[in-house]
Every structure is written in C-alpha cells, then in structure tokens.
C-alpha cells in the first residue's frame, strides 16, 4: 500500500494518513477512537504511544462522523445516538452497518424500512409529527396543516434518498 509517497507492507492507514485523506485532525481522530465512536480495527489501542491503523470500514465511519458534524450535529448527539442504536438493535458499529442520515438535527438510522432517531430512539415520523402538531393547534390550523404536510414531504424525500 502506498502511504505518504512511500510504500509500506502494513495494511490500512495510519492516524496521520487517514486524517489527511478525510480532512480531520489526528487529535480529533484519536479522541473519537478514545471515546469509542470510531475503531482502529487493524490495531486497537493498547496504551499511550501505540500506533493506530484503520481499515476501510473505519474510513467509512470517520467519513460519516465528519459529514454529520458538517451538517451541524454535535459530537455529543452523534455519540449518544450511536450508543442508543447499539443497545436497541444489538449492533457493534451502527455507523458502518446501517444507512445513516441527518434529518432535522437528528442522526437517523435506517434498518429494514424503519427510520429511527438515534438520540431519542423513536421512529422518525412519530417524533416529527408529534412535535409539529403540538405547535399547530391555533386558529390558523389549515395553514399550519399545509406547512406540516409540506415539511413532512421534504423529510420523506430526504429519507427516500438514504
């Protein structure tokens, strides 16, 4: 494998190379590994000074985390969402095993046609509809109802694209 202009026999990517490729800092990447959000599958951390090595699945997970943060989600929200989905569906790495998207400031996971908000653990449409209908019980209900329907249509389109 070619890394940084030289050839190495080691599989995968180092912290520095993966950071370069994906535009995150090595410090961010090491922190994400430390908190369990990202794995270094080819060389799990064994203590201070240990060199981490990442495989393709790790690359994809780092890409997803970076994209979710770019879309405005906090690391806290991403981490909590991943932890909840791990418990709900007994998965080791939901960011690599499931379709993941960002809808209305939530991390949404797709599995077998179901969309789950990772932060709340609720099905996406239930939590969106409930939140929107609570605010739309005034006399201008018909206008509000159209707004809710338009918003839901946009959300459905985003989910269909996942």
matplotlib code that plots the C-alpha trace (Angstrom):
import matplotlib.pyplot as plt

x = [0.0, 1.3, 1.2, 2.5, 4.7, 6.3, 5.3, 4.6, 3.6, 1.2, -2.4, -4.8, -4.0, -2.2, -3.8, -1.9, -2.7, -6.4, -6.6, -5.0, -7.4, -10.5, -9.7, -9.8, -7.0, -5.1, -6.1, -9.8, -9.3, -7.5, -10.2, -13.0, -11.2, -10.7, -14.5, -15.4, -17.1, -14.5, -12.5, -8.9, -9.7, -6.3, -4.6, -6.8, -5.4, -3.1, -1.9, -0.1, 2.2, 0.5, 0.2, -3.3, -4.2, -7.5, -9.3, -11.9, -14.8, -13.1, -12.6, -16.3, -17.2, -14.9, -16.4, -19.9, -19.0, -17.3, -20.3, -22.8, -20.7, -20.5, -24.3, -24.4, -24.7, -22.7, -20.3, -22.3, -25.5, -23.8, -22.2, -25.4, -27.3, -24.8, -24.8, -28.6, -28.8, -26.1, -28.4, -31.7, -30.5, -27.6, -25.1, -21.4, -20.9, -24.2, -22.4, -20.9, -23.7, -26.7, -27.8, -27.3, -28.6, -29.2, -32.8, -33.9, -30.8, -31.1, -29.0, -31.4, -30.6, -32.4, -32.9, -35.4, -37.6, -37.7, -36.2, -35.1, -33.9, -30.8, -30.9, -34.5, -34.9, -38.3, -39.4, -38.7, -42.2, -43.7, -41.4, -41.6, -45.3, -45.9, -43.6, -45.1, -48.7, -48.3, -47.3, -50.2, -53.3, -54.2, -57.0, -54.8, -54.8, -55.4, -52.4, -50.4, -51.6, -50.3, -47.0, -46.7, -47.6, -45.0, -42.3, -43.2, -43.0, -39.5, -38.4, -39.9, -37.9, -34.7, -35.3, -36.1, -32.7, -31.0]
y = [0.0, 3.5, 5.9, 9.4, 8.9, 5.7, 2.1, 0.1, -3.5, -2.6, -2.8, 0.1, 3.7, 5.3, 8.1, 10.7, 9.4, 8.9, 12.4, 13.8, 11.9, 12.9, 16.4, 15.8, 16.4, 13.5, 14.7, 14.5, 11.0, 9.8, 11.3, 9.6, 6.3, 7.0, 7.6, 4.6, 6.4, 5.2, 2.0, 1.4, -2.1, -3.1, -2.2, -1.5, 1.0, -0.7, 2.3, 5.6, 5.8, 2.9, 3.4, 3.1, 1.5, 1.9, -0.3, 0.6, 0.2, 2.7, 5.1, 5.0, 5.6, 8.6, 9.9, 9.6, 11.3, 14.1, 14.6, 14.6, 17.2, 19.3, 19.2, 20.8, 17.8, 17.9, 15.1, 14.5, 13.9, 11.7, 9.6, 9.3, 8.3, 5.6, 4.2, 4.1, 2.3, -0.2, -1.1, -1.1, -3.3, -5.1, -3.8, -3.3, -0.4, 1.2, 3.9, 1.2, -1.3, 0.9, 3.7, 6.9, 10.4, 13.8, 15.0, 18.0, 18.0, 14.3, 11.3, 8.9, 5.3, 3.1, -0.6, -2.9, 0.1, 1.6, 5.0, 5.6, 8.8, 7.6, 10.3, 9.6, 6.0, 6.9, 6.2, 9.3, 10.1, 9.7, 12.2, 14.7, 14.6, 14.9, 17.8, 19.7, 19.1, 20.3, 23.7, 23.8, 23.8, 27.5, 29.0, 29.1, 25.3, 24.9, 27.0, 25.2, 21.8, 22.7, 23.7, 20.5, 18.5, 20.3, 19.8, 16.1, 15.8, 17.3, 15.0, 11.9, 12.9, 13.1, 9.8, 8.2, 9.4, 7.5]
z = [0.0, -0.8, 2.0, 2.0, -1.1, 0.3, 0.1, 3.2, 3.8, 6.6, 5.6, 6.1, 7.1, 9.9, 12.0, 10.1, 6.7, 7.4, 8.9, 5.8, 3.5, 5.3, 6.5, 10.2, 12.7, 14.1, 17.5, 16.6, 15.2, 18.3, 20.5, 18.5, 19.0, 22.7, 23.3, 21.2, 18.3, 15.8, 15.8, 14.7, 13.6, 12.4, 15.6, 18.6, 21.1, 23.7, 25.6, 25.2, 22.2, 20.4, 16.6, 15.4, 12.0, 10.3, 7.7, 5.0, 7.4, 9.9, 6.9, 6.2, 9.9, 10.1, 6.9, 8.3, 11.6, 9.8, 7.5, 10.4, 12.2, 9.0, 9.0, 12.4, 14.7, 17.9, 18.7, 21.9, 19.9, 17.4, 20.2, 22.2, 19.0, 18.2, 21.8, 21.7, 18.4, 19.6, 22.5, 20.6, 17.7, 19.3, 16.8, 17.1, 14.7, 13.5, 11.6, 9.3, 9.4, 8.7, 6.4, 8.3, 7.6, 9.2, 9.4, 11.4, 13.6, 14.4, 13.5, 11.7, 11.2, 8.6, 9.0, 7.2, 6.2, 9.7, 10.4, 14.0, 15.6, 17.3, 20.0, 21.2, 20.0, 18.4, 14.9, 12.9, 11.7, 15.2, 16.8, 13.9, 13.5, 17.3, 17.6, 14.7, 15.6, 19.2, 17.8, 15.2, 17.4, 16.9, 14.8, 11.7, 11.7, 8.0, 7.0, 9.7, 8.5, 4.9, 6.4, 8.3, 5.2, 3.1, 5.8, 6.0, 2.3, 2.3, 5.1, 3.3, 0.2, 2.3, 3.8, 0.5, -0.8, 2.1]

ax = plt.figure().add_subplot(projection="3d")
ax.plot(x, y, z, "-o")
ax.set_aspect("equal")
plt.show()
